[in-house]
């Protein structure tokens, strides 16, 4: 166990390594959404193939995230972090040189494995390396700097796609990764959890991953192939059975990947329901928005990436203030009103037509949307963590993270079909625009459901009896919910 200080040279090196490591995954995630139209044109990929480009990554990331965190606790967080960076870069090279859609999808799935290894490692390294009084400051700096990297992704990706090729968005990871490997090898201390016991829940990880694969395959292929097609029906049935088997396994295994008893806390269960609703709406709508802007409105890749800049600016400017406000007044008001505001922003996206005027159609929607996210995200994260005893904060954060990933995964598979967007519709700008309008209104309704759930279930609890020391700083805790997963 180290006791580094943020202001020390050693602390700065550790912070730099973890920020840049996280940036590899966050930049890649945001640029892929901007590049989807170019990928579709170059590889002659239809809508379902583009859905798989996004969901293959999220599948392996969501399925293996908790297992990867456990591996880091057992065998060394620095070791797993380095393994994740190397794995991610090798998979990125596979993406960059993919000759076809199926090869690209396979490489994206491998990228998700690398992201699952490095994502929990970066935060765990900070928790283990810094002195207790500096941990909040280190995590806050990590969160803010990672947000800057996320904001740069769409600009950088749009520029690379427009000036050269979509393939370069995967190669930008290489120089960053080289720096991360050198910094981590030289400056990051190794750490483990000496109290960890039992075996790694490999069976649980396999069941949930394969269950999500079956469910996602059926949901993506069903609209085109037909829901009664044996392969589609079989995939859906197998997916459901495997997910039920996962729940049954987690109930009986000694050291579960997902401790189901956490959901016995009503506040934790309710918060994750709200998380699922909000991030399902976000994931589905933000998958379709770059396609609408580029294929219907005629935006370039760079213009499409810049269109969402107000969301990132508002999140960076207001998230910490939102967390501080929730700490003073309680989370219920923001978790109830925030999703409604997010839904209003998504509903305003239905005004975007072929003319696609930015100031009149896009900008008002993304500003309202960004304000809603800023109001919602910090209280959502803090409530998920505060609903369980402090000793479970790490697993609570990981579970909340995974719920958001799974929501995005399912929404990208379901929302296009729910809006009437099929493979044929994808090639017709007018029909796609009509389907997009329907889809974002559905997403807005899902957000409204999330706000309603929060209003009826979330409470402003007194300080828990099991808590000692000063209250947690809401704005200093980070998980995937500190920023919208724009293109996962």
C-alpha positions as CSV (number, residue, x, y, z in Angstrom):
1,X,0.0,0.0,0.0
2,X,1.4,3.4,-1.1
3,X,0.7,6.8,0.4
4,X,1.4,9.1,-2.5
5,X,0.4,12.7,-2.6
6,X,-1.1,14.4,-5.7
7,X,1.3,17.3,-5.4
8,X,4.4,15.0,-5.4
9,X,6.3,14.1,-8.6
10,X,5.6,10.4,-8.0
11,X,1.8,11.1,-7.5
12,X,1.7,13.1,-10.8
13,X,3.3,10.2,-12.7
14,X,0.8,7.8,-11.4
15,X,-2.1,10.1,-12.2
16,X,-0.7,10.7,-15.7
17,X,-0.5,7.0,-16.4
18,X,-4.0,6.2,-15.3
19,X,-5.6,9.3,-17.1
20,X,-3.9,8.4,-20.4
21,X,-4.8,4.8,-20.0
22,X,-8.4,5.6,-19.5
23,X,-8.2,8.1,-22.4
24,X,-7.3,5.2,-24.8
25,X,-10.7,3.6,-24.1
26,X,-12.7,6.8,-23.9
27,X,-11.4,8.4,-27.1
28,X,-11.9,5.2,-29.0
29,X,-15.5,4.9,-27.7
30,X,-16.5,8.4,-28.8
31,X,-14.9,8.4,-32.2
32,X,-16.5,5.1,-33.4
33,X,-20.0,6.6,-33.4
34,X,-18.8,9.5,-35.6
35,X,-17.1,7.1,-38.0
36,X,-20.1,4.7,-38.5
37,X,-21.4,6.2,-41.7
38,X,-17.9,6.1,-43.3
39,X,-17.4,2.5,-42.0
40,X,-20.7,1.5,-43.6
41,X,-19.8,3.0,-47.0
42,X,-16.3,1.6,-47.1
43,X,-17.1,-1.9,-45.9
44,X,-20.6,-2.0,-47.6
45,X,-22.1,-2.7,-44.1
46,X,-25.8,-2.4,-43.4
47,X,-27.5,-1.2,-40.2
48,X,-27.2,-4.5,-38.4
49,X,-23.5,-4.7,-39.1
50,X,-23.0,-1.1,-37.7
51,X,-25.0,-2.1,-34.7
52,X,-22.6,-5.0,-34.1
53,X,-19.6,-2.7,-34.5
54,X,-20.9,-0.9,-31.4
55,X,-22.4,-3.8,-29.5
56,X,-19.6,-6.3,-29.9
57,X,-17.3,-3.9,-27.9
58,X,-20.0,-3.3,-25.2
59,X,-20.8,-7.1,-24.9
60,X,-17.4,-8.2,-23.9
61,X,-16.8,-5.1,-21.8
62,X,-20.0,-5.5,-19.8
63,X,-19.7,-9.2,-19.5
64,X,-16.1,-9.2,-18.2
65,X,-15.8,-5.9,-16.3
66,X,-16.5,-7.4,-12.9
67,X,-14.4,-10.5,-13.5
68,X,-11.5,-8.2,-14.6
69,X,-11.8,-6.1,-11.4
70,X,-11.5,-9.3,-9.4
71,X,-8.4,-10.4,-11.4
72,X,-6.7,-7.1,-10.6
73,X,-7.5,-7.5,-6.9
74,X,-6.0,-11.0,-6.9
75,X,-3.0,-10.9,-9.3
76,X,-2.1,-7.2,-9.3
77,X,-3.9,-4.1,-10.5
78,X,-0.8,-2.7,-12.3
79,X,-0.3,-6.0,-14.1
80,X,-4.0,-6.2,-15.2
81,X,-3.9,-2.5,-16.3
82,X,-0.8,-3.1,-18.4
83,X,-2.3,-6.3,-19.9
84,X,-5.5,-4.4,-20.7
85,X,-3.5,-1.6,-22.5
86,X,-1.5,-4.0,-24.6
87,X,-4.6,-6.1,-25.4
88,X,-6.6,-3.0,-26.4
89,X,-3.9,-1.8,-28.7
90,X,-3.4,-5.1,-30.5
91,X,-7.2,-5.3,-31.0
92,X,-7.2,-1.8,-32.2
93,X,-4.7,-2.7,-34.9
94,X,-7.0,-5.5,-35.9
95,X,-9.8,-3.0,-36.2
96,X,-7.7,-0.6,-38.3
97,X,-6.8,-3.2,-40.9
98,X,-10.1,-5.1,-40.9
99,X,-10.9,-6.1,-44.5
100,X,-14.6,-6.7,-43.8
101,X,-17.5,-6.0,-41.5
102,X,-17.3,-9.4,-39.7
103,X,-13.6,-9.0,-39.0
104,X,-14.1,-5.5,-37.7
105,X,-16.9,-6.8,-35.4
106,X,-14.6,-9.6,-34.1
107,X,-11.7,-7.1,-33.4
108,X,-14.1,-4.8,-31.6
109,X,-15.1,-7.6,-29.3
110,X,-11.5,-8.2,-28.5
111,X,-11.1,-4.4,-27.8
112,X,-13.9,-4.8,-25.3
113,X,-11.9,-7.5,-23.5
114,X,-8.9,-5.1,-23.2
115,X,-11.1,-2.2,-22.0
116,X,-12.6,-4.5,-19.3
117,X,-9.0,-5.2,-18.1
118,X,-7.8,-1.6,-18.0
119,X,-11.0,0.3,-17.0
120,X,-11.4,-1.0,-13.4
121,X,-7.6,-1.0,-13.0
122,X,-7.1,2.7,-13.4
123,X,-9.4,3.7,-10.5
124,X,-8.2,0.8,-8.3
125,X,-4.6,2.0,-8.8
126,X,-5.5,5.5,-7.6
127,X,-7.4,4.1,-4.6
128,X,-4.5,1.9,-3.6
129,X,-1.6,4.3,-4.4
130,X,-2.7,7.6,-2.8
131,X,-2.9,8.6,0.8
132,X,-6.4,8.6,2.1
133,X,-6.6,12.4,2.4
134,X,-5.6,12.7,-1.3
135,X,-7.7,10.0,-2.9
136,X,-10.7,12.2,-3.5
137,X,-8.5,14.9,-5.1
138,X,-6.7,12.3,-7.2
139,X,-10.0,10.7,-8.4
140,X,-11.5,14.2,-9.1
141,X,-8.4,15.1,-11.2
142,X,-8.6,11.8,-13.0
143,X,-12.3,12.3,-13.7
144,X,-11.9,15.9,-15.1
145,X,-8.9,15.1,-17.2
146,X,-10.6,11.9,-18.6
147,X,-13.5,14.1,-19.5
148,X,-11.3,16.4,-21.5
149,X,-10.0,13.3,-23.4
150,X,-13.6,12.2,-24.0
151,X,-14.5,15.7,-25.3
152,X,-11.5,15.6,-27.7
153,X,-12.6,12.3,-29.2
154,X,-15.4,13.4,-31.6
155,X,-13.3,16.3,-32.9
156,X,-10.2,14.2,-33.5
157,X,-12.2,11.3,-34.9
158,X,-14.2,13.6,-37.2
159,X,-11.0,15.2,-38.5
160,X,-9.3,11.9,-39.1
161,X,-12.3,10.4,-40.9
162,X,-12.7,13.5,-43.1
163,X,-9.0,14.1,-43.9
164,X,-7.8,10.5,-44.2
165,X,-9.8,7.4,-43.3
166,X,-11.9,5.9,-40.5
167,X,-9.1,3.3,-40.0
168,X,-6.9,5.9,-38.4
169,X,-9.3,6.4,-35.5
170,X,-8.1,3.0,-34.2
171,X,-4.4,3.7,-34.8
172,X,-4.4,6.9,-32.7
173,X,-4.2,4.5,-29.7
174,X,-0.7,3.4,-30.5
175,X,1.3,6.5,-29.4
176,X,-0.8,7.0,-26.3
177,X,-0.4,3.3,-25.4
178,X,3.4,3.5,-25.7
179,X,3.5,6.4,-23.3
180,X,1.1,4.6,-20.9
181,X,3.1,1.4,-20.9
182,X,6.4,3.3,-20.2
183,X,4.9,5.5,-17.4
184,X,3.1,2.5,-15.8
185,X,6.2,0.3,-15.9
186,X,8.4,2.9,-14.4
187,X,6.2,4.8,-11.9
188,X,3.0,2.9,-10.9
189,X,3.4,0.7,-7.8
190,X,1.8,-2.7,-7.8
191,X,-1.0,-3.4,-5.4
192,X,-3.3,-6.3,-4.5
193,X,-6.2,-7.0,-2.1
194,X,-4.6,-9.2,0.6
195,X,-8.1,-10.2,1.9
196,X,-9.5,-11.5,-1.3
197,X,-10.5,-15.2,-1.1
198,X,-12.2,-17.9,-3.1
199,X,-11.9,-18.4,-6.8
200,X,-12.5,-16.0,-9.7
201,X,-16.1,-16.4,-10.8
202,X,-15.2,-17.4,-14.4
203,X,-18.5,-19.3,-14.8
204,X,-20.5,-16.2,-13.9
205,X,-18.6,-14.1,-16.4
206,X,-19.1,-16.7,-19.1
207,X,-22.8,-17.1,-18.4
208,X,-23.6,-13.4,-18.5
209,X,-21.4,-12.7,-21.6
210,X,-22.9,-15.6,-23.6
211,X,-26.4,-14.7,-22.4
212,X,-26.0,-11.1,-23.6
213,X,-24.6,-12.3,-26.9
214,X,-27.6,-14.5,-27.5
215,X,-30.1,-11.8,-26.5
216,X,-28.3,-9.1,-28.6
217,X,-28.1,-11.3,-31.7
218,X,-31.8,-12.1,-31.6
219,X,-32.8,-8.4,-31.0
220,X,-30.5,-7.1,-33.8
221,X,-31.3,-9.8,-36.4
222,X,-35.0,-10.3,-35.6
223,X,-36.4,-7.3,-37.4
224,X,-34.7,-8.3,-40.7
225,X,-34.7,-12.1,-40.6
226,X,-38.1,-12.5,-38.8
227,X,-38.7,-13.2,-35.1
228,X,-39.9,-16.8,-35.8
229,X,-36.7,-17.7,-37.8
230,X,-35.2,-20.7,-35.9
231,X,-31.8,-19.0,-35.5
232,X,-33.3,-15.8,-34.1
233,X,-35.8,-17.5,-31.8
234,X,-33.1,-19.9,-30.6
235,X,-30.7,-17.1,-29.9
236,X,-33.3,-15.2,-27.9
237,X,-34.3,-18.3,-26.0
238,X,-30.7,-19.3,-25.2
239,X,-29.9,-15.8,-24.2
240,X,-32.7,-15.6,-21.7
241,X,-31.9,-19.1,-20.3
242,X,-28.3,-18.3,-19.9
243,X,-29.1,-15.0,-18.0
244,X,-31.4,-16.9,-15.7
245,X,-28.7,-19.5,-15.2
246,X,-26.3,-16.6,-14.3
247,X,-28.7,-15.3,-11.6
248,X,-29.1,-18.9,-10.2
249,X,-25.3,-19.4,-10.3
250,X,-24.6,-16.1,-8.5
251,X,-27.1,-17.1,-5.7
252,X,-25.2,-20.3,-5.0
253,X,-21.5,-19.6,-5.6
254,X,-19.4,-18.8,-2.6
255,X,-17.7,-15.7,-4.1
256,X,-20.1,-14.3,-6.7
257,X,-19.1,-11.9,-9.5
258,X,-22.3,-10.0,-8.8
259,X,-23.4,-10.0,-5.1
260,X,-27.2,-10.1,-5.5
261,X,-27.7,-9.1,-1.9
262,X,-26.8,-5.6,-2.8
263,X,-30.1,-5.3,-4.6
264,X,-31.9,-6.0,-1.3
265,X,-31.2,-2.3,-0.5
266,X,-34.2,-0.5,-2.0
267,X,-32.3,2.6,-2.8
268,X,-29.5,0.8,-4.6
269,X,-32.0,-1.3,-6.7
270,X,-34.1,1.8,-7.5
271,X,-31.0,3.8,-8.5
272,X,-29.9,1.1,-10.9
273,X,-33.4,1.0,-12.5
274,X,-33.1,4.7,-13.1
275,X,-29.6,4.2,-14.5
276,X,-30.9,1.5,-16.8
277,X,-33.7,3.8,-18.1
278,X,-31.5,6.9,-18.6
279,X,-28.6,5.1,-20.3
280,X,-30.9,2.9,-22.5
281,X,-32.3,6.2,-23.8
282,X,-28.9,7.8,-24.2
283,X,-27.3,4.7,-25.8
284,X,-30.0,4.2,-28.4
285,X,-30.5,7.9,-29.4
286,X,-26.8,8.7,-29.6
287,X,-26.1,5.7,-31.8
288,X,-28.6,7.0,-34.3
289,X,-27.8,10.8,-34.0
290,X,-24.5,10.7,-36.0
291,X,-26.3,8.7,-38.8
292,X,-29.1,11.2,-38.9
293,X,-26.7,14.2,-39.0
294,X,-24.4,12.8,-41.7
295,X,-26.7,10.7,-43.9
296,X,-29.9,12.9,-43.7
297,X,-28.7,16.4,-42.9
298,X,-25.5,16.3,-44.9
299,X,-23.1,17.0,-42.0
300,X,-19.5,16.1,-42.4
301,X,-17.9,13.7,-39.9
302,X,-16.2,16.7,-38.1
303,X,-19.4,18.7,-38.0
304,X,-21.2,15.7,-36.6
305,X,-18.6,15.3,-33.9
306,X,-18.7,19.0,-33.0
307,X,-22.5,19.0,-32.7
308,X,-22.4,17.3,-29.3
309,X,-19.7,19.7,-27.9
310,X,-22.3,21.6,-25.7
311,X,-23.1,18.4,-23.9
312,X,-19.5,17.8,-22.9
313,X,-19.0,21.4,-22.0
314,X,-22.1,21.5,-19.7
315,X,-21.1,18.2,-18.1
316,X,-17.6,19.4,-17.4
317,X,-18.8,22.7,-16.0
318,X,-21.8,21.6,-14.0
319,X,-21.3,18.0,-12.8
320,X,-19.3,18.9,-9.7
321,X,-21.8,21.6,-8.8
322,X,-24.6,19.2,-9.3
323,X,-23.0,16.7,-7.0
324,X,-22.5,19.4,-4.3
325,X,-26.1,20.4,-4.6
326,X,-27.3,16.8,-4.2
327,X,-25.1,16.4,-1.2
328,X,-26.9,19.4,0.4
329,X,-30.5,18.8,-0.5
330,X,-30.5,15.1,-1.2
331,X,-30.6,13.3,-4.6
332,X,-34.4,12.8,-5.1
333,X,-35.2,16.2,-6.8
334,X,-32.4,16.0,-9.3
335,X,-32.8,12.3,-10.0
336,X,-36.5,12.9,-10.7
337,X,-36.3,16.2,-12.7
338,X,-33.0,15.4,-14.4
339,X,-34.2,12.5,-16.5
340,X,-37.3,14.5,-17.5
341,X,-35.0,17.2,-18.8
342,X,-32.8,14.7,-20.6
343,X,-36.1,13.3,-22.2
344,X,-37.1,16.8,-23.2
345,X,-33.7,17.2,-25.0
346,X,-34.2,13.9,-26.7
347,X,-37.7,14.8,-27.8
348,X,-36.3,18.1,-29.3
349,X,-34.1,16.0,-31.5
350,X,-37.2,14.9,-33.3
351,X,-37.2,18.4,-34.9
352,X,-34.1,17.7,-36.9
353,X,-35.0,17.3,-40.5
354,X,-33.1,17.2,-43.8
355,X,-32.3,20.9,-43.5
356,X,-30.6,20.2,-40.2
357,X,-30.1,23.8,-39.1
358,X,-27.6,23.6,-36.2
359,X,-28.7,26.7,-34.3
360,X,-32.4,26.2,-34.7
361,X,-32.7,22.4,-34.5
362,X,-29.7,20.7,-33.1
363,X,-28.2,23.2,-30.6
364,X,-31.4,23.7,-28.5
365,X,-31.8,20.0,-28.2
366,X,-28.2,19.2,-27.1
367,X,-28.3,22.1,-24.6
368,X,-31.4,20.9,-22.9
369,X,-30.1,17.3,-23.1
370,X,-26.7,18.4,-21.5
371,X,-28.4,20.3,-18.7
372,X,-30.4,17.2,-17.9
373,X,-27.4,15.0,-17.8
374,X,-25.5,17.5,-15.6
375,X,-28.4,17.5,-13.2
376,X,-28.7,13.7,-13.1
377,X,-25.3,12.0,-13.4
378,X,-23.5,13.0,-10.2
379,X,-26.5,12.3,-7.9
380,X,-27.1,9.0,-9.7
381,X,-23.5,7.9,-9.1
382,X,-23.4,9.1,-5.5
383,X,-26.7,7.5,-4.6
384,X,-25.7,4.2,-6.0
385,X,-22.5,4.3,-3.8
386,X,-24.2,5.7,-0.8
387,X,-27.0,3.1,-0.7
388,X,-24.6,0.4,0.5
389,X,-22.0,0.2,3.3
390,X,-18.7,1.9,2.5
391,X,-16.9,-1.5,2.3
392,X,-19.0,-2.3,-0.7
393,X,-18.5,1.0,-2.6
394,X,-16.1,-0.5,-5.1
395,X,-18.5,-3.3,-6.2
396,X,-21.5,-0.9,-6.1
397,X,-19.7,1.4,-8.5
398,X,-18.8,-1.5,-10.8
399,X,-22.4,-2.9,-10.8
400,X,-23.8,0.6,-11.6
401,X,-21.2,0.9,-14.4
402,X,-22.2,-2.5,-15.8
403,X,-25.9,-1.6,-15.6
404,X,-25.2,1.4,-17.8
405,X,-23.2,-0.6,-20.3
406,X,-25.9,-3.3,-20.5
407,X,-28.6,-0.7,-21.0
408,X,-26.7,0.9,-23.9
409,X,-26.1,-2.6,-25.4
410,X,-29.8,-3.5,-25.4
411,X,-30.9,-0.1,-26.6
412,X,-28.6,-0.1,-29.6
413,X,-30.1,-3.5,-30.5
414,X,-33.7,-2.6,-29.9
415,X,-34.3,1.2,-30.5
416,X,-33.7,1.2,-34.3
417,X,-36.3,-1.5,-34.9
418,X,-38.7,0.1,-32.4
419,X,-38.5,3.3,-34.5
420,X,-39.1,1.4,-37.7
421,X,-35.4,1.6,-38.9
422,X,-34.5,-1.6,-40.7
423,X,-31.7,-2.4,-43.2
424,X,-33.6,-1.1,-46.1
425,X,-34.7,2.1,-44.2
426,X,-31.1,2.8,-43.4
427,X,-30.3,3.4,-47.1
428,X,-33.3,5.8,-47.6
429,X,-32.6,9.2,-46.0
430,X,-36.3,10.2,-45.8
431,X,-37.4,6.9,-44.3
432,X,-34.4,6.9,-41.9
433,X,-35.3,10.4,-40.7
434,X,-38.9,9.4,-40.0
435,X,-37.7,6.4,-38.1
436,X,-35.2,8.5,-36.2
437,X,-37.9,10.9,-35.1
438,X,-40.0,8.0,-33.7
439,X,-36.9,6.4,-32.0
440,X,-35.9,9.6,-30.1
441,X,-39.4,10.1,-28.9
442,X,-39.4,6.5,-27.6
443,X,-36.1,7.3,-25.9
444,X,-37.6,10.4,-24.4
445,X,-40.4,8.4,-23.0
446,X,-38.0,5.9,-21.5
447,X,-36.2,8.8,-19.8
448,X,-39.5,10.0,-18.4
449,X,-40.1,6.6,-17.0
450,X,-36.7,6.8,-15.3
451,X,-37.7,10.1,-13.7
452,X,-41.0,8.7,-12.5
453,X,-39.2,5.7,-10.9
454,X,-36.9,8.1,-9.1
455,X,-39.7,10.3,-7.9
456,X,-41.6,7.3,-6.4
457,X,-38.7,5.3,-5.0
458,X,-35.6,7.5,-4.2
459,X,-35.5,9.0,-0.8
460,X,-33.2,11.6,0.8
461,X,-31.9,9.4,3.5
462,X,-30.2,10.6,6.7
463,X,-26.6,9.9,7.1
464,X,-26.3,6.1,7.5
465,X,-25.6,4.7,10.9
466,X,-22.7,2.6,9.6
467,X,-20.9,5.5,8.1
468,X,-17.9,7.0,9.9
469,X,-16.0,10.2,9.2
470,X,-17.1,13.0,6.9
471,X,-19.8,12.4,4.3
472,X,-18.6,11.3,0.9
473,X,-18.0,14.0,-1.6
474,X,-20.4,13.3,-4.4
475,X,-18.5,15.1,-7.1
476,X,-15.3,13.2,-6.3
477,X,-16.6,9.7,-7.2
478,X,-16.2,8.5,-10.7
479,X,-17.6,5.7,-12.7
480,X,-18.9,5.5,-16.3
481,X,-21.8,7.8,-15.3
482,X,-19.6,10.9,-15.1
483,X,-20.0,11.3,-18.8
484,X,-22.4,9.9,-21.4
485,X,-21.2,6.8,-23.2
486,X,-21.5,8.6,-26.6
487,X,-20.7,5.7,-28.8
488,X,-20.3,2.5,-27.0
